[in-house]
Amino acid sequence: MSRKNRHEEHEEHADESWLLPYSDLMTLLLALFIVLYAASSVNISKLEELSKAFDNAFSSGISILDKSALIEAEDEQNKSQKQRHEEIGIRTQQEKLMAQEQEDLEKLKKELDQYIDKNGLVTQLETQLNQSQLMITIRDNALFASGSADVKPTAQKLAVAIGLMLQKYPDYEVLVSGHTDDHPISTSEFANNWELSSQRALNFMEVLLQNQAFDPKKFSFIGYGEYRPVDTNDTEAGRAKNRRVEVSILRKYTDSSATNTVLSAISDEANSAPSTTTSN
């Protein structure tokens, strides 16, 4: 009986306290292994993306210099587009000005034609609108006596009437040109047709400029003599057509080359003189 009691006493008092620190140690080791595994785990997809990014940067991708060139090309393209837009805007504005000019000149021509019809001047005056100018042609017998550059009193009234219509459009350049036939002349006043046609153009321009609404800087004159006939000089009717004064209202926005040709004629022909003297 004593032996049995001693055995039960031994089982009741067995020391098992070591299990607690052992379990704690095992828990810590497990946590350590989990942390180490997590730290060593690699995201394969992210690694592949990173690898591709480096490959592009150092091989087939856009380098820093390439990127700079790309930026410059883009800036150049933007600049070119801006310039095209500005050019389109300028052309649009130019087209509007051209349309307004065409409307102005057509309106002026209509007013001149109505004046000509109303006053029975169809055989003396004529208007023509083309790509460079609106031209008013006046036969010389309506303006001057034969061989003279003095504007007739009745013609001065005509000049005043034309001026009143022109003054509504003061921004246009006006060129007054004189023309004669090919009959020779040599008088104490005029040595040749060149001088006669020039003086006639000047005198008629001066009558127009009596209108204070005009700016003289926009007016010029030239004498062509017999060198720009509009008909034959072999008949009296043809010579009568060639003796004329033309008042040209020059366009500003259309066919600039034609306008420049008209204006350059002032200097080109004024610097040359005919070798023979001819008359009206």
BALOBA-1460 file (C-alpha; in Angstrom, 3 decimals):
// residues 280
<rec num="1" residu="m" x="0.000" y="0.000" z="0.000"/>
<rec num="2" residu="s" x="2.753" y="2.331" z="0.656"/>
<rec num="3" residu="r" x="4.234" y="1.589" z="-2.789"/>
<rec num="4" residu="k" x="1.009" y="2.504" z="-4.469"/>
<rec num="5" residu="n" x="0.798" y="5.733" z="-2.615"/>
<rec num="6" residu="r" x="4.337" y="6.627" z="-3.552"/>
<rec num="7" residu="h" x="3.533" y="6.132" z="-7.260"/>
<rec num="8" residu="e" x="0.460" y="8.301" z="-7.176"/>
<rec num="9" residu="e" x="2.336" y="10.983" z="-5.383"/>
<rec num="10" residu="h" x="4.982" y="10.953" z="-8.132"/>
<rec num="11" residu="e" x="2.410" y="11.364" z="-10.956"/>
<rec num="12" residu="e" x="0.587" y="14.146" z="-9.157"/>
<rec num="13" residu="h" x="3.667" y="16.228" z="-8.619"/>
<rec num="14" residu="a" x="5.395" y="15.800" z="-12.075"/>
<rec num="15" residu="d" x="7.030" y="19.131" z="-13.237"/>
<rec num="16" residu="e" x="5.688" y="20.103" z="-16.738"/>
<rec num="17" residu="s" x="6.434" y="23.852" z="-16.646"/>
<rec num="18" residu="w" x="9.016" y="23.535" z="-19.448"/>
<rec num="19" residu="l" x="6.245" y="23.103" z="-21.990"/>
<rec num="20" residu="l" x="5.278" y="26.768" z="-21.857"/>
<rec num="21" residu="p" x="8.622" y="28.283" z="-22.904"/>
<rec num="22" residu="y" x="9.017" y="25.497" z="-25.456"/>
<rec num="23" residu="s" x="5.719" y="26.336" z="-27.118"/>
<rec num="24" residu="d" x="6.589" y="30.020" z="-27.084"/>
<rec num="25" residu="l" x="9.901" y="29.272" z="-28.769"/>
<rec num="26" residu="m" x="8.269" y="27.192" z="-31.437"/>
<rec num="27" residu="t" x="5.748" y="29.970" z="-32.100"/>
<rec num="28" residu="l" x="8.535" y="32.511" z="-32.479"/>
<rec num="29" residu="l" x="10.459" y="30.251" z="-34.831"/>
<rec num="30" residu="l" x="7.356" y="29.736" z="-36.950"/>
<rec num="31" residu="a" x="6.788" y="33.500" z="-37.150"/>
<rec num="32" residu="l" x="10.450" y="34.025" z="-38.097"/>
<rec num="33" residu="f" x="10.239" y="31.515" z="-40.923"/>
<rec num="34" residu="i" x="7.067" y="33.098" z="-42.208"/>
<rec num="35" residu="v" x="8.691" y="36.579" z="-42.243"/>
<rec num="36" residu="l" x="11.807" y="35.261" z="-43.961"/>
<rec num="37" residu="y" x="9.713" y="33.539" z="-46.611"/>
<rec num="38" residu="a" x="7.656" y="36.621" z="-47.209"/>
<rec num="39" residu="a" x="10.794" y="38.774" z="-47.562"/>
<rec num="40" residu="s" x="12.349" y="36.361" z="-50.037"/>
<rec num="41" residu="s" x="9.187" y="35.974" z="-52.148"/>
<rec num="42" residu="v" x="9.392" y="37.799" z="-55.536"/>
<rec num="43" residu="n" x="6.481" y="39.091" z="-57.652"/>
<rec num="44" residu="i" x="7.394" y="37.517" z="-60.984"/>
<rec num="45" residu="s" x="5.026" y="39.668" z="-63.061"/>
<rec num="46" residu="k" x="6.378" y="42.904" z="-61.591"/>
<rec num="47" residu="l" x="9.926" y="41.710" z="-62.118"/>
<rec num="48" residu="e" x="9.168" y="41.013" z="-65.805"/>
<rec num="49" residu="e" x="7.665" y="44.486" z="-66.253"/>
<rec num="50" residu="l" x="10.711" y="46.070" z="-64.657"/>
<rec num="51" residu="s" x="12.990" y="44.036" z="-66.896"/>
<rec num="52" residu="k" x="11.127" y="45.170" z="-70.012"/>
<rec num="53" residu="a" x="11.333" y="48.791" z="-68.901"/>
<rec num="54" residu="f" x="15.103" y="48.557" z="-68.561"/>
<rec num="55" residu="d" x="15.358" y="46.811" z="-71.939"/>
<rec num="56" residu="n" x="13.419" y="49.638" z="-73.591"/>
<rec num="57" residu="a" x="15.489" y="52.313" z="-71.916"/>
<rec num="58" residu="f" x="18.863" y="50.858" z="-72.835"/>
<rec num="59" residu="s" x="18.199" y="49.202" z="-76.165"/>
<rec num="60" residu="s" x="15.170" y="49.679" z="-78.429"/>
<rec num="61" residu="g" x="13.349" y="52.296" z="-76.358"/>
<rec num="62" residu="i" x="13.484" y="56.112" z="-76.550"/>
<rec num="63" residu="s" x="16.716" y="57.503" z="-75.182"/>
<rec num="64" residu="i" x="17.072" y="60.929" z="-73.633"/>
<rec num="65" residu="l" x="18.360" y="62.367" z="-76.912"/>
<rec num="66" residu="d" x="15.536" y="60.693" z="-78.831"/>
<rec num="67" residu="k" x="13.022" y="62.141" z="-76.421"/>
<rec num="68" residu="s" x="14.536" y="65.611" z="-76.879"/>
<rec num="69" residu="a" x="14.334" y="65.251" z="-80.649"/>
<rec num="70" residu="l" x="10.733" y="64.087" z="-80.330"/>
<rec num="71" residu="i" x="9.874" y="67.144" z="-78.240"/>
<rec num="72" residu="e" x="11.544" y="69.434" z="-80.809"/>
<rec num="73" residu="a" x="9.651" y="67.747" z="-83.635"/>
<rec num="74" residu="e" x="6.389" y="68.163" z="-81.749"/>
<rec num="75" residu="d" x="7.160" y="71.843" z="-81.097"/>
<rec num="76" residu="e" x="7.950" y="72.320" z="-84.787"/>
<rec num="77" residu="q" x="4.697" y="70.643" z="-85.736"/>
<rec num="78" residu="n" x="2.749" y="72.854" z="-83.341"/>
<rec num="79" residu="k" x="4.516" y="75.909" z="-84.748"/>
<rec num="80" residu="s" x="3.718" y="74.809" z="-88.299"/>
<rec num="81" residu="q" x="0.066" y="74.242" z="-87.424"/>
<rec num="82" residu="k" x="-0.115" y="77.656" z="-85.769"/>
<rec num="83" residu="q" x="1.423" y="79.252" z="-88.853"/>
<rec num="84" residu="r" x="-1.080" y="77.470" z="-91.114"/>
<rec num="85" residu="h" x="-3.939" y="78.686" z="-88.944"/>
<rec num="86" residu="e" x="-2.583" y="82.232" z="-89.144"/>
<rec num="87" residu="e" x="-2.246" y="81.957" z="-92.924"/>
<rec num="88" residu="i" x="-5.805" y="80.676" z="-93.187"/>
<rec num="89" residu="g" x="-6.950" y="83.598" z="-91.050"/>
<rec num="90" residu="i" x="-5.056" y="86.059" z="-93.259"/>
<rec num="91" residu="r" x="-6.496" y="84.518" z="-96.421"/>
<rec num="92" residu="t" x="-9.968" y="84.638" z="-94.947"/>
<rec num="93" residu="q" x="-9.540" y="88.299" z="-94.065"/>
<rec num="94" residu="q" x="-8.068" y="88.955" z="-97.509"/>
<rec num="95" residu="e" x="-11.052" y="87.286" z="-99.157"/>
<rec num="96" residu="k" x="-13.429" y="89.447" z="-97.133"/>
<rec num="97" residu="l" x="-11.557" y="92.602" z="-98.173"/>
<rec num="98" residu="m" x="-11.544" y="91.461" z="-101.796"/>
<rec num="99" residu="a" x="-15.277" y="90.825" z="-101.684"/>
<rec num="100" residu="q" x="-15.882" y="94.254" z="-100.147"/>
<rec num="101" residu="e" x="-13.673" y="95.896" z="-102.766"/>
<rec num="102" residu="q" x="-15.522" y="94.141" z="-105.586"/>
<rec num="103" residu="e" x="-18.816" y="95.324" z="-104.132"/>
<rec num="104" residu="d" x="-17.525" y="98.913" z="-103.841"/>
<rec num="105" residu="l" x="-16.224" y="99.042" z="-107.412"/>
<rec num="106" residu="e" x="-19.342" y="97.456" z="-108.877"/>
<rec num="107" residu="k" x="-21.448" y="99.990" z="-107.011"/>
<rec num="108" residu="l" x="-19.282" y="102.867" z="-108.260"/>
<rec num="109" residu="k" x="-19.403" y="101.567" z="-111.843"/>
<rec num="110" residu="k" x="-23.186" y="101.336" z="-111.678"/>
<rec num="111" residu="e" x="-23.404" y="104.907" z="-110.406"/>
<rec num="112" residu="l" x="-21.093" y="106.152" z="-113.166"/>
<rec num="113" residu="d" x="-23.044" y="104.295" z="-115.855"/>
<rec num="114" residu="q" x="-26.307" y="105.779" z="-114.586"/>
<rec num="115" residu="y" x="-24.748" y="109.264" z="-114.748"/>
<rec num="116" residu="i" x="-23.522" y="108.611" z="-118.298"/>
<rec num="117" residu="d" x="-26.937" y="107.403" z="-119.474"/>
<rec num="118" residu="k" x="-28.812" y="110.198" z="-117.721"/>
<rec num="119" residu="n" x="-26.656" y="112.924" z="-119.284"/>
<rec num="120" residu="g" x="-26.403" y="111.419" z="-122.758"/>
<rec num="121" residu="l" x="-22.641" y="110.855" z="-122.566"/>
<rec num="122" residu="v" x="-22.543" y="107.322" z="-123.947"/>
<rec num="123" residu="t" x="-20.388" y="108.355" z="-126.916"/>
<rec num="124" residu="q" x="-17.991" y="110.334" z="-124.717"/>
<rec num="125" residu="l" x="-17.573" y="108.251" z="-121.562"/>
<rec num="126" residu="e" x="-17.257" y="104.555" z="-120.891"/>
<rec num="127" residu="t" x="-16.468" y="102.425" z="-117.836"/>
<rec num="128" residu="q" x="-14.718" y="99.071" z="-117.594"/>
<rec num="129" residu="l" x="-14.141" y="96.902" z="-114.506"/>
<rec num="130" residu="n" x="-11.430" y="94.239" z="-114.682"/>
<rec num="131" residu="q" x="-9.087" y="92.348" z="-112.351"/>
<rec num="132" residu="s" x="-6.787" y="95.320" z="-111.793"/>
<rec num="133" residu="q" x="-8.927" y="98.464" z="-111.907"/>
<rec num="134" residu="l" x="-12.125" y="100.317" z="-112.596"/>
<rec num="135" residu="m" x="-11.297" y="102.493" z="-115.590"/>
<rec num="136" residu="i" x="-13.251" y="105.534" z="-116.771"/>
<rec num="137" residu="t" x="-12.433" y="106.416" z="-120.372"/>
<rec num="138" residu="i" x="-13.203" y="109.966" z="-121.547"/>
<rec num="139" residu="r" x="-12.848" y="110.926" z="-125.217"/>
<rec num="140" residu="d" x="-10.580" y="113.911" z="-125.706"/>
<rec num="141" residu="n" x="-13.213" y="115.956" z="-127.590"/>
<rec num="142" residu="a" x="-15.270" y="115.959" z="-124.403"/>
<rec num="143" residu="l" x="-12.354" y="117.525" z="-122.501"/>
<rec num="144" residu="f" x="-10.027" y="119.521" z="-124.745"/>
<rec num="145" residu="a" x="-9.921" y="121.539" z="-127.917"/>
<rec num="146" residu="s" x="-7.769" y="120.110" z="-130.709"/>
<rec num="147" residu="g" x="-4.071" y="120.422" z="-129.894"/>
<rec num="148" residu="s" x="-4.834" y="121.966" z="-126.476"/>
<rec num="149" residu="a" x="-4.389" y="120.687" z="-122.897"/>
<rec num="150" residu="d" x="-6.781" y="123.200" z="-121.317"/>
<rec num="151" residu="v" x="-9.821" y="121.491" z="-119.827"/>
<rec num="152" residu="k" x="-13.045" y="122.865" z="-121.325"/>
<rec num="153" residu="p" x="-15.453" y="124.584" z="-118.877"/>
<rec num="154" residu="t" x="-18.101" y="121.960" z="-119.633"/>
<rec num="155" residu="a" x="-15.518" y="119.239" z="-119.001"/>
<rec num="156" residu="q" x="-14.678" y="120.782" z="-115.622"/>
<rec num="157" residu="k" x="-18.283" y="120.173" z="-114.585"/>
<rec num="158" residu="l" x="-17.860" y="116.581" z="-115.733"/>
<rec num="159" residu="a" x="-14.694" y="116.248" z="-113.652"/>
<rec num="160" residu="v" x="-16.504" y="117.647" z="-110.617"/>
<rec num="161" residu="a" x="-19.360" y="115.155" z="-111.078"/>
<rec num="162" residu="i" x="-16.927" y="112.248" z="-111.403"/>
<rec num="163" residu="g" x="-15.062" y="113.491" z="-108.320"/>
<rec num="164" residu="l" x="-18.253" y="113.552" z="-106.253"/>
<rec num="165" residu="m" x="-18.799" y="109.891" z="-107.050"/>
<rec num="166" residu="l" x="-15.164" y="108.942" z="-106.435"/>
<rec num="167" residu="q" x="-14.973" y="110.716" z="-103.074"/>
<rec num="168" residu="k" x="-17.158" y="108.015" z="-101.532"/>
<rec num="169" residu="y" x="-14.168" y="105.677" z="-101.887"/>
<rec num="170" residu="p" x="-11.200" y="107.800" z="-100.787"/>
<rec num="171" residu="d" x="-8.806" y="104.945" z="-99.981"/>
<rec num="172" residu="y" x="-8.138" y="103.891" z="-103.565"/>
<rec num="173" residu="e" x="-5.131" y="104.878" z="-105.660"/>
<rec num="174" residu="v" x="-6.133" y="106.862" z="-108.759"/>
<rec num="175" residu="l" x="-4.064" y="107.018" z="-111.939"/>
<rec num="176" residu="v" x="-4.906" y="109.558" z="-114.659"/>
<rec num="177" residu="s" x="-3.363" y="108.753" z="-118.040"/>
<rec num="178" residu="g" x="-3.364" y="110.755" z="-121.297"/>
<rec num="179" residu="h" x="-3.343" y="109.266" z="-124.816"/>
<rec num="180" residu="t" x="-3.200" y="110.679" z="-128.340"/>
<rec num="181" residu="d" x="-3.323" y="109.388" z="-131.903"/>
<rec num="182" residu="d" x="-0.206" y="109.098" z="-134.072"/>
<rec num="183" residu="h" x="-0.498" y="112.356" z="-136.020"/>
<rec num="184" residu="p" x="2.644" y="114.438" z="-135.516"/>
<rec num="185" residu="i" x="2.619" y="117.746" z="-133.656"/>
<rec num="186" residu="s" x="5.235" y="120.337" z="-132.925"/>
<rec num="187" residu="t" x="4.114" y="123.652" z="-131.461"/>
<rec num="188" residu="s" x="5.534" y="126.322" z="-129.221"/>
<rec num="189" residu="e" x="3.666" y="124.745" z="-126.309"/>
<rec num="190" residu="f" x="4.158" y="121.034" z="-127.009"/>
<rec num="191" residu="a" x="7.092" y="119.459" z="-128.779"/>
<rec num="192" residu="n" x="5.355" y="116.124" z="-129.257"/>
<rec num="193" residu="n" x="2.389" y="113.965" z="-128.339"/>
<rec num="194" residu="w" x="4.208" y="112.756" z="-125.271"/>
<rec num="195" residu="e" x="4.177" y="116.204" z="-123.739"/>
<rec num="196" residu="l" x="0.593" y="116.891" z="-124.864"/>
<rec num="197" residu="s" x="-0.777" y="113.682" z="-123.364"/>
<rec num="198" residu="s" x="1.124" y="114.254" z="-120.103"/>
<rec num="199" residu="q" x="-0.164" y="117.820" z="-119.741"/>
<rec num="200" residu="r" x="-3.725" y="116.770" z="-120.457"/>
<rec num="201" residu="a" x="-3.536" y="114.064" z="-117.791"/>
<rec num="202" residu="l" x="-2.063" y="116.525" z="-115.303"/>
<rec num="203" residu="n" x="-4.641" y="119.230" z="-115.991"/>
<rec num="204" residu="f" x="-7.570" y="116.856" z="-115.645"/>
<rec num="205" residu="m" x="-6.113" y="115.416" z="-112.424"/>
<rec num="206" residu="e" x="-5.794" y="118.922" z="-110.992"/>
<rec num="207" residu="v" x="-9.483" y="119.553" z="-111.687"/>
<rec num="208" residu="l" x="-10.338" y="116.355" z="-109.806"/>
<rec num="209" residu="l" x="-8.146" y="117.414" z="-106.890"/>
<rec num="210" residu="q" x="-10.119" y="120.599" z="-106.447"/>
<rec num="211" residu="n" x="-12.355" y="118.322" z="-104.414"/>
<rec num="212" residu="q" x="-10.971" y="118.706" z="-100.873"/>
<rec num="213" residu="a" x="-12.113" y="115.194" z="-99.943"/>
<rec num="214" residu="f" x="-9.266" y="113.676" z="-101.979"/>
<rec num="215" residu="d" x="-5.768" y="112.953" z="-100.710"/>
<rec num="216" residu="p" x="-3.282" y="114.124" z="-103.387"/>
<rec num="217" residu="k" x="-0.846" y="111.424" z="-102.269"/>
<rec num="218" residu="k" x="-3.152" y="108.830" z="-103.769"/>
<rec num="219" residu="f" x="-3.221" y="110.502" z="-107.207"/>
<rec num="220" residu="s" x="-0.705" y="110.218" z="-110.023"/>
<rec num="221" residu="f" x="-0.659" y="110.951" z="-113.750"/>
<rec num="222" residu="i" x="1.174" y="109.766" z="-116.844"/>
<rec num="223" residu="g" x="1.247" y="110.586" z="-120.546"/>
<rec num="224" residu="y" x="1.489" y="107.668" z="-122.979"/>
<rec num="225" residu="g" x="1.396" y="109.703" z="-126.181"/>
<rec num="226" residu="e" x="0.322" y="107.543" z="-129.124"/>
<rec num="227" residu="y" x="2.036" y="104.403" z="-127.796"/>
<rec num="228" residu="r" x="-0.989" y="102.626" z="-126.303"/>
<rec num="229" residu="p" x="-3.739" y="102.825" z="-128.926"/>
<rec num="230" residu="v" x="-7.035" y="100.991" z="-128.413"/>
<rec num="231" residu="d" x="-7.955" y="101.126" z="-132.111"/>
<rec num="232" residu="t" x="-6.350" y="101.627" z="-135.495"/>
<rec num="233" residu="n" x="-4.892" y="105.004" z="-136.457"/>
<rec num="234" residu="d" x="-5.739" y="104.392" z="-140.106"/>
<rec num="235" residu="t" x="-9.281" y="105.762" z="-139.784"/>
<rec num="236" residu="e" x="-10.703" y="108.913" z="-138.258"/>
<rec num="237" residu="a" x="-13.008" y="106.860" z="-136.048"/>
<rec num="238" residu="g" x="-10.063" y="104.817" z="-134.772"/>
<rec num="239" residu="r" x="-7.945" y="107.910" z="-134.103"/>
<rec num="240" residu="a" x="-10.859" y="109.483" z="-132.214"/>
<rec num="241" residu="k" x="-10.953" y="106.454" z="-129.891"/>
<rec num="242" residu="n" x="-7.211" y="106.641" z="-129.325"/>
<rec num="243" residu="r" x="-7.411" y="110.288" z="-128.226"/>
<rec num="244" residu="r" x="-8.589" y="109.895" z="-124.654"/>
<rec num="245" residu="v" x="-8.001" y="110.374" z="-120.933"/>
<rec num="246" residu="e" x="-8.354" y="107.389" z="-118.614"/>
<rec num="247" residu="v" x="-9.085" y="107.645" z="-114.905"/>
<rec num="248" residu="s" x="-8.183" y="104.332" z="-113.264"/>
<rec num="249" residu="i" x="-9.280" y="103.422" z="-109.725"/>
<rec num="250" residu="l" x="-6.737" y="100.737" z="-108.832"/>
<rec num="251" residu="r" x="-7.655" y="97.659" z="-106.859"/>
<rec num="252" residu="k" x="-5.862" y="97.008" z="-103.574"/>
<rec num="253" residu="y" x="-6.602" y="93.338" z="-102.891"/>
<rec num="254" residu="t" x="-6.885" y="91.529" z="-106.206"/>
<rec num="255" residu="d" x="-4.401" y="90.843" z="-108.968"/>
<rec num="256" residu="s" x="-1.629" y="92.821" z="-107.284"/>
<rec num="257" residu="s" x="0.744" y="91.940" z="-110.120"/>
<rec num="258" residu="a" x="-1.488" y="93.754" z="-112.585"/>
<rec num="259" residu="t" x="-1.682" y="96.774" z="-110.299"/>
<rec num="260" residu="n" x="2.084" y="96.817" z="-109.909"/>
<rec num="261" residu="t" x="2.420" y="96.658" z="-113.678"/>
<rec num="262" residu="v" x="0.239" y="99.736" z="-114.054"/>
<rec num="263" residu="l" x="2.163" y="101.641" z="-111.392"/>
<rec num="264" residu="s" x="5.578" y="100.603" z="-112.708"/>
<rec num="265" residu="a" x="4.600" y="101.972" z="-116.108"/>
<rec num="266" residu="i" x="4.849" y="105.447" z="-114.587"/>
<rec num="267" residu="s" x="8.582" y="105.153" z="-114.029"/>
<rec num="268" residu="d" x="9.316" y="102.916" z="-117.032"/>
<rec num="269" residu="e" x="7.735" y="105.103" z="-119.646"/>
<rec num="270" residu="a" x="8.573" y="108.409" z="-118.021"/>
<rec num="271" residu="n" x="12.278" y="107.541" z="-118.301"/>
<rec num="272" residu="s" x="12.088" y="106.982" z="-122.067"/>
<rec num="273" residu="a" x="11.202" y="109.457" z="-124.793"/>
<rec num="274" residu="p" x="10.109" y="108.926" z="-128.428"/>
<rec num="275" residu="s" x="12.642" y="109.643" z="-131.145"/>
<rec num="276" residu="t" x="9.998" y="111.104" z="-133.484"/>
<rec num="277" residu="t" x="7.488" y="113.878" z="-132.765"/>
<rec num="278" residu="t" x="3.852" y="113.188" z="-133.468"/>
<rec num="279" residu="s" x="0.655" y="115.124" z="-133.169"/>
<rec num="280" residu="n" x="-2.908" y="114.944" z="-132.060"/>
